[in-house]
Amino acid sequence: MAACEVRGNEYDKAFEIRLDGAKHTFDCFECAISALAPQCENCGVRIVGHGLEAEGTMFCCAHCAERKGETRVQDRV
């Protein structure tokens, strides 16, 4: 059994994710998201979907990007 790096639980159904050469072990997707998903630069929400990226900065939506001065993105065309 492996231990979740967020909660420390030992779980027989734990899984590994490799990201940027590092191995991470979790017991659920919730822990994986809280540890690895990028955060919106404006509101801090974890970005689970595609999100928006402007010059290396991640945003959850065009509204948040605009709040930080980014004008080249939009949620819908």
PyMOL Python script that loads the backbone (N, CA, C, O; Angstrom):
from pymol import cmd

cmd.read_pdbstr("""\
ATOM      1  N   MET A   1       0.846  -1.187   0.000  1.00  0.00           N
ATOM      2  CA  MET A   1       0.000   0.000   0.000  1.00  0.00           C
ATOM      3  C   MET A   1       0.885   1.241   0.000  1.00  0.00           C
ATOM      4  O   MET A   1       1.997   1.247   0.528  1.00  0.00           O
ATOM      5  N   ALA A   2       0.353   2.271  -0.604  1.00  0.00           N
ATOM      6  CA  ALA A   2       1.076   3.530  -0.677  1.00  0.00           C
ATOM      7  C   ALA A   2       0.330   4.596   0.120  1.00  0.00           C
ATOM      8  O   ALA A   2      -0.885   4.516   0.304  1.00  0.00           O
ATOM      9  N   ALA A   3       1.073   5.592   0.587  1.00  0.00           N
ATOM     10  CA  ALA A   3       0.482   6.671   1.380  1.00  0.00           C
ATOM     11  C   ALA A   3       0.222   7.892   0.506  1.00  0.00           C
ATOM     12  O   ALA A   3       1.052   8.261  -0.325  1.00  0.00           O
ATOM     13  N   CYS A   4      -0.925   8.508   0.699  1.00  0.00           N
ATOM     14  CA  CYS A   4      -1.286   9.742   0.003  1.00  0.00           C
ATOM     15  C   CYS A   4      -0.403  10.874   0.514  1.00  0.00           C
ATOM     16  O   CYS A   4      -0.258  11.049   1.724  1.00  0.00           O
ATOM     17  N   GLU A   5       0.184  11.639  -0.393  1.00  0.00           N
ATOM     18  CA  GLU A   5       1.077  12.711   0.042  1.00  0.00           C
ATOM     19  C   GLU A   5       0.337  13.905   0.633  1.00  0.00           C
ATOM     20  O   GLU A   5       0.964  14.756   1.264  1.00  0.00           O
ATOM     21  N   VAL A   6      -0.977  13.992   0.446  1.00  0.00           N
ATOM     22  CA  VAL A   6      -1.746  15.091   1.028  1.00  0.00           C
ATOM     23  C   VAL A   6      -2.274  14.715   2.404  1.00  0.00           C
ATOM     24  O   VAL A   6      -2.077  15.456   3.367  1.00  0.00           O
ATOM     25  N   ARG A   7      -2.934  13.588   2.505  1.00  0.00           N
ATOM     26  CA  ARG A   7      -3.577  13.185   3.763  1.00  0.00           C
ATOM     27  C   ARG A   7      -2.762  12.198   4.590  1.00  0.00           C
ATOM     28  O   ARG A   7      -2.976  12.060   5.795  1.00  0.00           O
ATOM     29  N   GLY A   8      -1.829  11.514   3.936  1.00  0.00           N
ATOM     30  CA  GLY A   8      -1.037  10.522   4.650  1.00  0.00           C
ATOM     31  C   GLY A   8      -1.709   9.173   4.793  1.00  0.00           C
ATOM     32  O   GLY A   8      -1.145   8.263   5.401  1.00  0.00           O
ATOM     33  N   ASN A   9      -2.913   9.025   4.238  1.00  0.00           N
ATOM     34  CA  ASN A   9      -3.641   7.754   4.323  1.00  0.00           C
ATOM     35  C   ASN A   9      -2.904   6.663   3.553  1.00  0.00           C
ATOM     36  O   ASN A   9      -2.391   6.897   2.459  1.00  0.00           O
ATOM     37  N   GLU A  10      -2.859   5.491   4.129  1.00  0.00           N
ATOM     38  CA  GLU A  10      -2.365   4.324   3.409  1.00  0.00           C
ATOM     39  C   GLU A  10      -3.584   3.662   2.775  1.00  0.00           C
ATOM     40  O   GLU A  10      -4.555   3.339   3.459  1.00  0.00           O
ATOM     41  N   TYR A  11      -3.519   3.466   1.464  1.00  0.00           N
ATOM     42  CA  TYR A  11      -4.703   3.016   0.738  1.00  0.00           C
ATOM     43  C   TYR A  11      -4.292   2.034  -0.337  1.00  0.00           C
ATOM     44  O   TYR A  11      -3.329   2.275  -1.064  1.00  0.00           O
ATOM     45  N   ASP A  12      -5.015   0.924  -0.447  1.00  0.00           N
ATOM     46  CA  ASP A  12      -4.656  -0.103  -1.422  1.00  0.00           C
ATOM     47  C   ASP A  12      -4.981   0.296  -2.858  1.00  0.00           C
ATOM     48  O   ASP A  12      -4.535  -0.370  -3.792  1.00  0.00           O
ATOM     49  N   LYS A  13      -5.743   1.360  -3.052  1.00  0.00           N
ATOM     50  CA  LYS A  13      -6.077   1.817  -4.400  1.00  0.00           C
ATOM     51  C   LYS A  13      -5.430   3.176  -4.719  1.00  0.00           C
ATOM     52  O   LYS A  13      -5.899   3.901  -5.596  1.00  0.00           O
ATOM     53  N   ALA A  14      -4.369   3.506  -4.009  1.00  0.00           N
ATOM     54  CA  ALA A  14      -3.644   4.750  -4.287  1.00  0.00           C
ATOM     55  C   ALA A  14      -3.087   4.707  -5.710  1.00  0.00           C
ATOM     56  O   ALA A  14      -2.874   3.634  -6.274  1.00  0.00           O
ATOM     57  N   PHE A  15      -2.859   5.874  -6.271  1.00  0.00           N
ATOM     58  CA  PHE A  15      -2.330   5.955  -7.641  1.00  0.00           C
ATOM     59  C   PHE A  15      -1.211   6.989  -7.694  1.00  0.00           C
ATOM     60  O   PHE A  15      -1.087   7.849  -6.821  1.00  0.00           O
ATOM     61  N   GLU A  16      -0.400   6.879  -8.745  1.00  0.00           N
ATOM     62  CA  GLU A  16       0.726   7.785  -8.929  1.00  0.00           C
ATOM     63  C   GLU A  16       0.488   8.697 -10.119  1.00  0.00           C
ATOM     64  O   GLU A  16      -0.127   8.309 -11.113  1.00  0.00           O
ATOM     65  N   ILE A  17       0.983   9.901  -9.995  1.00  0.00           N
ATOM     66  CA  ILE A  17       1.011  10.848 -11.104  1.00  0.00           C
ATOM     67  C   ILE A  17       2.446  11.342 -11.213  1.00  0.00           C
ATOM     68  O   ILE A  17       3.063  11.713 -10.215  1.00  0.00           O
ATOM     69  N   ARG A  18       2.967  11.342 -12.423  1.00  0.00           N
ATOM     70  CA  ARG A  18       4.305  11.892 -12.654  1.00  0.00           C
ATOM     71  C   ARG A  18       4.139  13.229 -13.356  1.00  0.00           C
ATOM     72  O   ARG A  18       3.466  13.330 -14.382  1.00  0.00           O
ATOM     73  N   LEU A  19       4.763  14.251 -12.786  1.00  0.00           N
ATOM     74  CA  LEU A  19       4.662  15.603 -13.315  1.00  0.00           C
ATOM     75  C   LEU A  19       6.025  16.268 -13.224  1.00  0.00           C
ATOM     76  O   LEU A  19       6.614  16.350 -12.145  1.00  0.00           O
ATOM     77  N   ASP A  20       6.515  16.735 -14.338  1.00  0.00           N
ATOM     78  CA  ASP A  20       7.821  17.406 -14.392  1.00  0.00           C
ATOM     79  C   ASP A  20       8.921  16.570 -13.751  1.00  0.00           C
ATOM     80  O   ASP A  20       9.786  17.100 -13.054  1.00  0.00           O
ATOM     81  N   GLY A  21       8.886  15.260 -13.991  1.00  0.00           N
ATOM     82  CA  GLY A  21       9.923  14.366 -13.488  1.00  0.00           C
ATOM     83  C   GLY A  21       9.767  13.923 -12.044  1.00  0.00           C
ATOM     84  O   GLY A  21      10.565  13.125 -11.553  1.00  0.00           O
ATOM     85  N   ALA A  22       8.752  14.429 -11.358  1.00  0.00           N
ATOM     86  CA  ALA A  22       8.524  14.046  -9.957  1.00  0.00           C
ATOM     87  C   ALA A  22       7.335  13.097  -9.859  1.00  0.00           C
ATOM     88  O   ALA A  22       6.360  13.227 -10.599  1.00  0.00           O
ATOM     89  N   LYS A  23       7.429  12.139  -8.934  1.00  0.00           N
ATOM     90  CA  LYS A  23       6.349  11.171  -8.708  1.00  0.00           C
ATOM     91  C   LYS A  23       5.526  11.613  -7.507  1.00  0.00           C
ATOM     92  O   LYS A  23       6.070  11.957  -6.458  1.00  0.00           O
ATOM     93  N   HIS A  24       4.199  11.601  -7.677  1.00  0.00           N
ATOM     94  CA  HIS A  24       3.274  11.979  -6.608  1.00  0.00           C
ATOM     95  C   HIS A  24       2.300  10.826  -6.394  1.00  0.00           C
ATOM     96  O   HIS A  24       1.873  10.192  -7.358  1.00  0.00           O
ATOM     97  N   THR A  25       1.945  10.550  -5.148  1.00  0.00           N
ATOM     98  CA  THR A  25       1.019   9.467  -4.809  1.00  0.00           C
ATOM     99  C   THR A  25      -0.180  10.047  -4.070  1.00  0.00           C
ATOM    100  O   THR A  25      -0.031  10.838  -3.139  1.00  0.00           O
ATOM    101  N   PHE A  26      -1.376   9.640  -4.503  1.00  0.00           N
ATOM    102  CA  PHE A  26      -2.613  10.147  -3.921  1.00  0.00           C
ATOM    103  C   PHE A  26      -3.594   9.010  -3.705  1.00  0.00           C
ATOM    104  O   PHE A  26      -3.510   7.963  -4.347  1.00  0.00           O
ATOM    105  N   ASP A  27      -4.537   9.239  -2.778  1.00  0.00           N
ATOM    106  CA  ASP A  27      -5.578   8.236  -2.548  1.00  0.00           C
ATOM    107  C   ASP A  27      -6.894   8.612  -3.225  1.00  0.00           C
ATOM    108  O   ASP A  27      -7.825   7.808  -3.250  1.00  0.00           O
ATOM    109  N   CYS A  28      -6.984   9.841  -3.782  1.00  0.00           N
ATOM    110  CA  CYS A  28      -8.192  10.251  -4.492  1.00  0.00           C
ATOM    111  C   CYS A  28      -7.856  11.422  -5.411  1.00  0.00           C
ATOM    112  O   CYS A  28      -6.822  12.070  -5.255  1.00  0.00           O
ATOM    113  N   PHE A  29      -8.743  11.683  -6.370  1.00  0.00           N
ATOM    114  CA  PHE A  29      -8.534  12.789  -7.296  1.00  0.00           C
ATOM    115  C   PHE A  29      -8.597  14.139  -6.587  1.00  0.00           C
ATOM    116  O   PHE A  29      -7.919  15.084  -6.991  1.00  0.00           O
ATOM    117  N   GLU A  30      -9.396  14.233  -5.548  1.00  0.00           N
ATOM    118  CA  GLU A  30      -9.490  15.481  -4.790  1.00  0.00           C
ATOM    119  C   GLU A  30      -8.115  15.893  -4.261  1.00  0.00           C
ATOM    120  O   GLU A  30      -7.744  17.063  -4.355  1.00  0.00           O
ATOM    121  N   CYS A  31      -7.366  14.957  -3.713  1.00  0.00           N
ATOM    122  CA  CYS A  31      -6.031  15.264  -3.211  1.00  0.00           C
ATOM    123  C   CYS A  31      -5.078  15.623  -4.353  1.00  0.00           C
ATOM    124  O   CYS A  31      -4.270  16.542  -4.227  1.00  0.00           O
ATOM    125  N   ALA A  32      -5.178  14.899  -5.457  1.00  0.00           N
ATOM    126  CA  ALA A  32      -4.316  15.204  -6.607  1.00  0.00           C
ATOM    127  C   ALA A  32      -4.577  16.610  -7.122  1.00  0.00           C
ATOM    128  O   ALA A  32      -3.636  17.340  -7.436  1.00  0.00           O
ATOM    129  N   ILE A  33      -5.837  16.993  -7.211  1.00  0.00           N
ATOM    130  CA  ILE A  33      -6.197  18.341  -7.679  1.00  0.00           C
ATOM    131  C   ILE A  33      -5.679  19.392  -6.714  1.00  0.00           C
ATOM    132  O   ILE A  33      -5.104  20.394  -7.138  1.00  0.00           O
ATOM    133  N   SER A  34      -5.876  19.174  -5.422  1.00  0.00           N
ATOM    134  CA  SER A  34      -5.455  20.188  -4.451  1.00  0.00           C
ATOM    135  C   SER A  34      -3.943  20.353  -4.440  1.00  0.00           C
ATOM    136  O   SER A  34      -3.447  21.436  -4.129  1.00  0.00           O
ATOM    137  N   ALA A  35      -3.207  19.311  -4.770  1.00  0.00           N
ATOM    138  CA  ALA A  35      -1.751  19.388  -4.755  1.00  0.00           C
ATOM    139  C   ALA A  35      -1.151  19.840  -6.086  1.00  0.00           C
ATOM    140  O   ALA A  35      -0.122  20.515  -6.095  1.00  0.00           O
ATOM    141  N   LEU A  36      -1.778  19.479  -7.214  1.00  0.00           N
ATOM    142  CA  LEU A  36      -1.121  19.672  -8.502  1.00  0.00           C
ATOM    143  C   LEU A  36      -1.791  20.637  -9.467  1.00  0.00           C
ATOM    144  O   LEU A  36      -1.116  21.191 -10.334  1.00  0.00           O
ATOM    145  N   ALA A  37      -3.089  20.855  -9.347  1.00  0.00           N
ATOM    146  CA  ALA A  37      -3.773  21.720 -10.313  1.00  0.00           C
ATOM    147  C   ALA A  37      -3.295  23.165 -10.151  1.00  0.00           C
ATOM    148  O   ALA A  37      -3.117  23.643  -9.030  1.00  0.00           O
ATOM    149  N   PRO A  38      -3.090  23.851 -11.268  1.00  0.00           N
ATOM    150  CA  PRO A  38      -2.668  25.257 -11.165  1.00  0.00           C
ATOM    151  C   PRO A  38      -3.771  26.105 -10.560  1.00  0.00           C
ATOM    152  O   PRO A  38      -4.946  25.739 -10.610  1.00  0.00           O
ATOM    153  N   GLN A  39      -3.390  27.241  -9.987  1.00  0.00           N
ATOM    154  CA  GLN A  39      -4.353  28.166  -9.402  1.00  0.00           C
ATOM    155  C   GLN A  39      -4.503  29.395 -10.283  1.00  0.00           C
ATOM    156  O   GLN A  39      -3.543  29.859 -10.899  1.00  0.00           O
ATOM    157  N   CYS A  40      -5.722  29.914 -10.331  1.00  0.00           N
ATOM    158  CA  CYS A  40      -5.995  31.142 -11.061  1.00  0.00           C
ATOM    159  C   CYS A  40      -5.219  32.281 -10.405  1.00  0.00           C
ATOM    160  O   CYS A  40      -5.251  32.448  -9.186  1.00  0.00           O
ATOM    161  N   GLU A  41      -4.526  33.057 -11.223  1.00  0.00           N
ATOM    162  CA  GLU A  41      -3.738  34.180 -10.728  1.00  0.00           C
ATOM    163  C   GLU A  41      -4.597  35.262 -10.073  1.00  0.00           C
ATOM    164  O   GLU A  41      -4.115  36.013  -9.225  1.00  0.00           O
ATOM    165  N   ASN A  42      -5.872  35.339 -10.468  1.00  0.00           N
ATOM    166  CA  ASN A  42      -6.745  36.371  -9.921  1.00  0.00           C
ATOM    167  C   ASN A  42      -7.496  35.907  -8.678  1.00  0.00           C
ATOM    168  O   ASN A  42      -7.398  36.540  -7.627  1.00  0.00           O
ATOM    169  N   CYS A  43      -8.241  34.820  -8.783  1.00  0.00           N
ATOM    170  CA  CYS A  43      -9.125  34.430  -7.681  1.00  0.00           C
ATOM    171  C   CYS A  43      -8.609  33.268  -6.840  1.00  0.00           C
ATOM    172  O   CYS A  43      -9.139  33.006  -5.760  1.00  0.00           O
ATOM    173  N   GLY A  44      -7.584  32.571  -7.318  1.00  0.00           N
ATOM    174  CA  GLY A  44      -6.989  31.494  -6.547  1.00  0.00           C
ATOM    175  C   GLY A  44      -7.652  30.136  -6.671  1.00  0.00           C
ATOM    176  O   GLY A  44      -7.182  29.169  -6.072  1.00  0.00           O
ATOM    177  N   VAL A  45      -8.747  30.037  -7.444  1.00  0.00           N
ATOM    178  CA  VAL A  45      -9.432  28.756  -7.602  1.00  0.00           C
ATOM    179  C   VAL A  45      -8.501  27.763  -8.315  1.00  0.00           C
ATOM    180  O   VAL A  45      -7.703  28.154  -9.166  1.00  0.00           O
ATOM    181  N   ARG A  46      -8.611  26.498  -7.965  1.00  0.00           N
ATOM    182  CA  ARG A  46      -7.842  25.464  -8.662  1.00  0.00           C
ATOM    183  C   ARG A  46      -8.457  25.254 -10.037  1.00  0.00           C
ATOM    184  O   ARG A  46      -9.675  25.128 -10.158  1.00  0.00           O
ATOM    185  N   ILE A  47      -7.636  25.217 -11.061  1.00  0.00           N
ATOM    186  CA  ILE A  47      -8.108  25.076 -12.441  1.00  0.00           C
ATOM    187  C   ILE A  47      -8.086  23.599 -12.798  1.00  0.00           C
ATOM    188  O   ILE A  47      -7.022  23.004 -12.971  1.00  0.00           O
ATOM    189  N   VAL A  48      -9.271  23.014 -12.906  1.00  0.00           N
ATOM    190  CA  VAL A  48      -9.398  21.587 -13.177  1.00  0.00           C
ATOM    191  C   VAL A  48      -9.544  21.342 -14.675  1.00  0.00           C
ATOM    192  O   VAL A  48      -9.110  20.305 -15.176  1.00  0.00           O
ATOM    193  N   GLY A  49     -10.142  22.271 -15.385  1.00  0.00           N
ATOM    194  CA  GLY A  49     -10.297  22.148 -16.838  1.00  0.00           C
ATOM    195  C   GLY A  49      -9.125  22.777 -17.554  1.00  0.00           C
ATOM    196  O   GLY A  49      -8.004  22.814 -17.045  1.00  0.00           O
ATOM    197  N   HIS A  50      -9.407  23.274 -18.752  1.00  0.00           N
ATOM    198  CA  HIS A  50      -8.342  23.862 -19.562  1.00  0.00           C
ATOM    199  C   HIS A  50      -7.856  25.196 -19.012  1.00  0.00           C
ATOM    200  O   HIS A  50      -6.655  25.465 -19.033  1.00  0.00           O
ATOM    201  N   GLY A  51      -8.747  26.022 -18.530  1.00  0.00           N
ATOM    202  CA  GLY A  51      -8.358  27.344 -18.074  1.00  0.00           C
ATOM    203  C   GLY A  51      -7.848  28.176 -19.241  1.00  0.00           C
ATOM    204  O   GLY A  51      -7.992  27.791 -20.401  1.00  0.00           O
ATOM    205  N   LEU A  52      -7.258  29.301 -18.929  1.00  0.00           N
ATOM    206  CA  LEU A  52      -6.675  30.192 -19.931  1.00  0.00           C
ATOM    207  C   LEU A  52      -5.266  30.530 -19.496  1.00  0.00           C
ATOM    208  O   LEU A  52      -5.000  30.718 -18.308  1.00  0.00           O
ATOM    209  N   GLU A  53      -4.364  30.606 -20.462  1.00  0.00           N
ATOM    210  CA  GLU A  53      -2.988  30.960 -20.156  1.00  0.00           C
ATOM    211  C   GLU A  53      -2.585  32.156 -20.998  1.00  0.00           C
ATOM    212  O   GLU A  53      -2.799  32.172 -22.210  1.00  0.00           O
ATOM    213  N   ALA A  54      -2.005  33.150 -20.358  1.00  0.00           N
ATOM    214  CA  ALA A  54      -1.514  34.334 -21.047  1.00  0.00           C
ATOM    215  C   ALA A  54      -0.081  34.595 -20.586  1.00  0.00           C
ATOM    216  O   ALA A  54       0.152  34.985 -19.442  1.00  0.00           O
ATOM    217  N   GLU A  55       0.865  34.379 -21.482  1.00  0.00           N
ATOM    218  CA  GLU A  55       2.287  34.594 -21.188  1.00  0.00           C
ATOM    219  C   GLU A  55       2.727  33.872 -19.916  1.00  0.00           C
ATOM    220  O   GLU A  55       3.430  34.440 -19.081  1.00  0.00           O
ATOM    221  N   GLY A  56       2.305  32.614 -19.780  1.00  0.00           N
ATOM    222  CA  GLY A  56       2.713  31.791 -18.658  1.00  0.00           C
ATOM    223  C   GLY A  56       1.893  31.963 -17.392  1.00  0.00           C
ATOM    224  O   GLY A  56       2.146  31.275 -16.403  1.00  0.00           O
ATOM    225  N   THR A  57       0.919  32.862 -17.395  1.00  0.00           N
ATOM    226  CA  THR A  57       0.056  33.077 -16.241  1.00  0.00           C
ATOM    227  C   THR A  57      -1.271  32.369 -16.470  1.00  0.00           C
ATOM    228  O   THR A  57      -1.874  32.502 -17.535  1.00  0.00           O
ATOM    229  N   MET A  58      -1.725  31.616 -15.471  1.00  0.00           N
ATOM    230  CA  MET A  58      -2.950  30.834 -15.607  1.00  0.00           C
ATOM    231  C   MET A  58      -4.133  31.562 -14.975  1.00  0.00           C
ATOM    232  O   MET A  58      -4.029  32.171 -13.910  1.00  0.00           O
ATOM    233  N   PHE A  59      -5.270  31.474 -15.682  1.00  0.00           N
ATOM    234  CA  PHE A  59      -6.530  32.035 -15.210  1.00  0.00           C
ATOM    235  C   PHE A  59      -7.621  31.003 -15.399  1.00  0.00           C
ATOM    236  O   PHE A  59      -7.542  30.165 -16.298  1.00  0.00           O
ATOM    237  N   CYS A  60      -8.652  31.060 -14.546  1.00  0.00           N
ATOM    238  CA  CYS A  60      -9.763  30.115 -14.669  1.00  0.00           C
ATOM    239  C   CYS A  60     -10.744  30.544 -15.755  1.00  0.00           C
ATOM    240  O   CYS A  60     -11.448  29.703 -16.314  1.00  0.00           O
ATOM    241  N   CYS A  61     -10.802  31.854 -16.065  1.00  0.00           N
ATOM    242  CA  CYS A  61     -11.744  32.357 -17.057  1.00  0.00           C
ATOM    243  C   CYS A  61     -11.272  33.711 -17.586  1.00  0.00           C
ATOM    244  O   CYS A  61     -10.350  34.314 -17.037  1.00  0.00           O
ATOM    245  N   ALA A  62     -11.908  34.177 -18.646  1.00  0.00           N
ATOM    246  CA  ALA A  62     -11.545  35.464 -19.247  1.00  0.00           C
ATOM    247  C   ALA A  62     -11.807  36.614 -18.281  1.00  0.00           C
ATOM    248  O   ALA A  62     -11.055  37.588 -18.258  1.00  0.00           O
ATOM    249  N   HIS A  63     -12.862  36.510 -17.490  1.00  0.00           N
ATOM    250  CA  HIS A  63     -13.168  37.570 -16.523  1.00  0.00           C
ATOM    251  C   HIS A  63     -11.986  37.792 -15.574  1.00  0.00           C
ATOM    252  O   HIS A  63     -11.587  38.931 -15.332  1.00  0.00           O
ATOM    253  N   CYS A  64     -11.435  36.709 -15.042  1.00  0.00           N
ATOM    254  CA  CYS A  64     -10.295  36.830 -14.129  1.00  0.00           C
ATOM    255  C   CYS A  64      -9.063  37.368 -14.852  1.00  0.00           C
ATOM    256  O   CYS A  64      -8.315  38.170 -14.293  1.00  0.00           O
ATOM    257  N   ALA A  65      -8.849  36.933 -16.087  1.00  0.00           N
ATOM    258  CA  ALA A  65      -7.717  37.445 -16.862  1.00  0.00           C
ATOM    259  C   ALA A  65      -7.858  38.949 -17.073  1.00  0.00           C
ATOM    260  O   ALA A  65      -6.887  39.692 -16.933  1.00  0.00           O
ATOM    261  N   GLU A  66      -9.057  39.393 -17.407  1.00  0.00           N
ATOM    262  CA  GLU A  66      -9.302  40.824 -17.615  1.00  0.00           C
ATOM    263  C   GLU A  66      -9.081  41.615 -16.333  1.00  0.00           C
ATOM    264  O   GLU A  66      -8.601  42.747 -16.381  1.00  0.00           O
ATOM    265  N   ARG A  67      -9.429  41.029 -15.181  1.00  0.00           N
ATOM    266  CA  ARG A  67      -9.226  41.719 -13.895  1.00  0.00           C
ATOM    267  C   ARG A  67      -7.742  41.967 -13.623  1.00  0.00           C
ATOM    268  O   ARG A  67      -7.382  42.882 -12.883  1.00  0.00           O
ATOM    269  N   LYS A  68      -6.898  41.153 -14.221  1.00  0.00           N
ATOM    270  CA  LYS A  68      -5.449  41.311 -14.064  1.00  0.00           C
ATOM    271  C   LYS A  68      -4.825  42.051 -15.250  1.00  0.00           C
ATOM    272  O   LYS A  68      -3.601  42.118 -15.373  1.00  0.00           O
ATOM    273  N   GLY A  69      -5.686  42.615 -16.136  1.00  0.00           N
ATOM    274  CA  GLY A  69      -5.186  43.443 -17.226  1.00  0.00           C
ATOM    275  C   GLY A  69      -4.961  42.742 -18.556  1.00  0.00           C
ATOM    276  O   GLY A  69      -4.496  43.364 -19.510  1.00  0.00           O
ATOM    277  N   GLU A  70      -5.286  41.451 -18.633  1.00  0.00           N
ATOM    278  CA  GLU A  70      -5.111  40.709 -19.887  1.00  0.00           C
ATOM    279  C   GLU A  70      -6.345  40.931 -20.765  1.00  0.00           C
ATOM    280  O   GLU A  70      -7.460  40.608 -20.354  1.00  0.00           O
ATOM    281  N   THR A  71      -6.160  41.469 -21.945  1.00  0.00           N
ATOM    282  CA  THR A  71      -7.304  41.797 -22.812  1.00  0.00           C
ATOM    283  C   THR A  71      -7.397  40.914 -24.041  1.00  0.00           C
ATOM    284  O   THR A  71      -8.324  41.067 -24.836  1.00  0.00           O
ATOM    285  N   ARG A  72      -6.456  39.989 -24.217  1.00  0.00           N
ATOM    286  CA  ARG A  72      -6.440  39.178 -25.446  1.00  0.00           C
ATOM    287  C   ARG A  72      -7.185  37.857 -25.330  1.00  0.00           C
ATOM    288  O   ARG A  72      -7.121  37.047 -26.255  1.00  0.00           O
ATOM    289  N   VAL A  73      -7.879  37.612 -24.247  1.00  0.00           N
ATOM    290  CA  VAL A  73      -8.580  36.337 -24.082  1.00  0.00           C
ATOM    291  C   VAL A  73     -10.084  36.570 -23.964  1.00  0.00           C
ATOM    292  O   VAL A  73     -10.540  37.646 -23.580  1.00  0.00           O
ATOM    293  N   GLN A  74     -10.836  35.529 -24.306  1.00  0.00           N
ATOM    294  CA  GLN A  74     -12.285  35.574 -24.106  1.00  0.00           C
ATOM    295  C   GLN A  74     -12.788  34.153 -23.916  1.00  0.00           C
ATOM    296  O   GLN A  74     -12.208  33.198 -24.433  1.00  0.00           O
ATOM    297  N   ASP A  75     -13.884  34.028 -23.161  1.00  0.00           N
ATOM    298  CA  ASP A  75     -14.451  32.712 -22.876  1.00  0.00           C
ATOM    299  C   ASP A  75     -15.157  32.142 -24.097  1.00  0.00           C
ATOM    300  O   ASP A  75     -15.150  30.927 -24.299  1.00  0.00           O
ATOM    301  N   ARG A  76     -15.761  32.987 -24.906  1.00  0.00           N
ATOM    302  CA  ARG A  76     -16.483  32.530 -26.086  1.00  0.00           C
ATOM    303  C   ARG A  76     -16.158  33.435 -27.268  1.00  0.00           C
ATOM    304  O   ARG A  76     -15.876  34.622 -27.102  1.00  0.00           O
ATOM    305  N   VAL A  77     -16.202  32.867 -28.434  1.00  0.00           N
ATOM    306  CA  VAL A  77     -15.928  33.632 -29.647  1.00  0.00           C
ATOM    307  C   VAL A  77     -17.224  33.936 -30.347  1.00  0.00           C
ATOM    308  O   VAL A  77     -17.222  34.577 -31.398  1.00  0.00           O
TER     309      VAL A  77
END
""", "prot")
cmd.dss("prot")
cmd.show_as("cartoon", "prot")
cmd.util.cbc("prot")
cmd.orient("prot")
